[in-house]
Amino acid sequence: MWENRNILLVGTDPEGDLRPLVYIGESDDVATRLKQHNRPEDKGGKDFWEKVCLITSKDQNLTKAHVKYLESLLIQKAGAVGRCKLANGTAHEYVGLPESDRADMAFFIEQVRTVLPVLGLDFYAALQRFHQVLALSVKHPQS
């Protein structure tokens, strides 16, 4: 039931950064992994987290390869957007999926990026540029 899932751990950065501190991982055994992460930092844990989000599918169609690919993509996208500080060490680029599966996972990621802000996890939302916001707020008079 809880195997092959992506895990997002979210918390406050103990160093005072205003962005949330986020760890993105995957596990075959989520319960055991969460127990490991719940230990103090000096015992190999990640004791900063206050929230956890498990990413899964409604069926058993996510294989270990899909989950590793999603983990890699989630880390890459979180770093690119820059709205969180990543607690991950190095992120391995996982490209071992056929192109059709990569397309399916791209759609899956977009669904995740749609749902996460509803859960209060908006670190994947791209920041709007100032001129785009300004252009939307200025009303042009009718001629």
C-alpha positions as CSV (number, residue, x, y, z in Angstrom):
1,M,0.0,0.0,0.0
2,W,2.7,2.5,0.9
3,E,5.5,1.3,-1.4
4,N,7.1,3.2,-4.3
5,R,6.0,6.7,-3.3
6,N,7.6,10.1,-3.5
7,I,7.9,12.0,-0.2
8,L,8.0,15.7,0.4
9,L,9.1,16.9,3.8
10,V,8.5,20.6,4.4
11,G,9.4,22.8,7.3
12,T,11.0,26.0,8.5
13,D,14.6,26.6,7.7
14,P,16.5,26.6,11.0
15,E,19.0,29.0,9.5
16,G,16.3,31.6,9.2
17,D,15.8,31.6,5.4
18,L,12.2,32.8,4.7
19,R,11.7,30.1,2.1
20,P,10.5,26.7,3.4
21,L,13.1,24.0,3.7
22,V,12.1,21.0,1.5
23,Y,13.4,17.5,1.3
24,I,12.2,15.4,-1.8
25,G,12.8,11.7,-1.7
26,E,11.3,8.3,-2.6
27,S,10.9,5.1,-0.7
28,D,9.8,1.5,-1.0
29,D,8.7,1.7,2.7
30,V,7.3,5.1,3.6
31,A,6.6,4.2,7.3
32,T,10.2,3.2,7.9
33,R,11.6,6.2,5.9
34,L,9.5,8.6,7.9
35,K,10.7,7.1,11.2
36,Q,14.3,7.5,9.9
37,H,13.7,11.2,9.0
38,N,12.0,11.8,12.3
39,R,15.2,11.3,14.2
40,P,17.4,14.2,15.3
41,E,19.9,15.5,12.7
42,D,22.9,14.2,14.7
43,K,21.4,10.7,14.3
44,G,20.9,10.9,10.5
45,G,17.4,12.4,10.6
46,K,15.8,15.5,9.2
47,D,14.2,17.1,12.2
48,F,13.2,20.3,10.5
49,W,10.0,19.1,8.9
50,E,6.5,20.0,10.1
51,K,4.5,18.7,7.1
52,V,4.8,15.6,4.9
53,C,3.2,15.1,1.6
54,L,3.1,11.7,-0.1
55,I,2.7,11.6,-3.9
56,T,1.1,8.5,-5.2
57,S,-1.3,7.4,-7.9
58,K,-4.8,5.9,-7.7
59,D,-3.6,2.6,-9.1
60,Q,-0.4,0.6,-9.2
61,N,0.8,2.1,-12.4
62,L,3.7,4.0,-10.8
63,T,6.8,1.7,-11.0
64,K,10.0,2.2,-9.2
65,A,11.5,3.7,-12.4
66,H,8.6,6.2,-12.6
67,V,9.0,7.2,-8.9
68,K,12.8,7.7,-9.3
69,Y,12.2,9.8,-12.5
70,L,9.5,11.9,-10.6
71,E,11.9,12.4,-7.7
72,S,14.6,13.7,-10.0
73,L,12.1,16.0,-11.8
74,L,10.6,17.3,-8.6
75,I,14.1,18.2,-7.3
76,Q,15.0,19.8,-10.6
77,K,11.8,21.9,-10.8
78,A,11.9,23.0,-7.1
79,G,15.5,24.2,-7.6
80,A,14.6,26.0,-10.9
81,V,11.6,27.8,-9.4
82,G,13.7,28.9,-6.3
83,R,10.8,29.3,-3.9
84,C,12.2,26.8,-1.4
85,K,15.6,25.8,-0.1
86,L,16.3,22.1,-0.9
87,A,17.6,19.9,1.9
88,N,18.6,17.2,-0.6
89,G,22.3,16.5,-1.2
90,T,23.0,15.9,-4.9
91,A,20.1,15.1,-7.2
92,H,20.7,12.4,-9.7
93,E,19.3,13.0,-13.1
94,Y,17.3,9.9,-13.8
95,V,16.5,9.5,-17.5
96,G,15.9,5.8,-17.7
97,L,12.3,5.9,-19.0
98,P,11.0,5.5,-22.5
99,E,9.7,8.7,-24.1
100,S,6.1,7.7,-23.8
101,D,6.5,7.2,-20.0
102,R,8.3,10.5,-19.7
103,A,5.3,12.2,-21.4
104,D,3.0,10.5,-18.9
105,M,5.2,11.7,-16.0
106,A,5.3,15.2,-17.3
107,F,1.5,15.2,-17.2
108,F,1.6,13.7,-13.7
109,I,4.0,16.4,-12.5
110,E,1.6,19.1,-13.8
111,Q,-1.2,17.5,-11.8
112,V,1.0,17.5,-8.7
113,R,1.9,21.2,-9.3
114,T,-1.8,21.9,-9.5
115,V,-2.7,20.1,-6.3
116,L,0.2,21.2,-4.0
117,P,-0.8,24.9,-3.6
118,V,-4.3,23.7,-2.5
119,L,-2.4,21.9,0.3
120,G,-0.5,25.1,1.2
121,L,2.7,23.9,-0.6
122,D,3.2,26.6,-3.2
123,F,7.0,26.3,-3.7
124,Y,6.5,24.9,-7.3
125,A,4.4,27.9,-8.4
126,A,6.4,30.1,-10.7
127,L,6.8,33.7,-9.6
128,Q,5.0,36.2,-11.8
129,R,7.2,38.9,-13.2
130,F,6.5,42.4,-12.0
131,H,5.6,43.7,-15.4
132,Q,3.1,40.9,-16.0
133,V,1.4,41.7,-12.7
134,L,1.4,45.4,-13.5
135,A,0.0,44.9,-17.0
136,L,-2.9,42.9,-15.5
137,S,-3.7,45.5,-12.9
138,V,-3.7,48.5,-15.3
139,K,-7.1,49.1,-16.9
140,H,-7.0,50.7,-20.3
141,P,-9.8,53.3,-20.9
142,Q,-12.2,52.4,-23.7
143,S,-11.8,54.6,-26.8
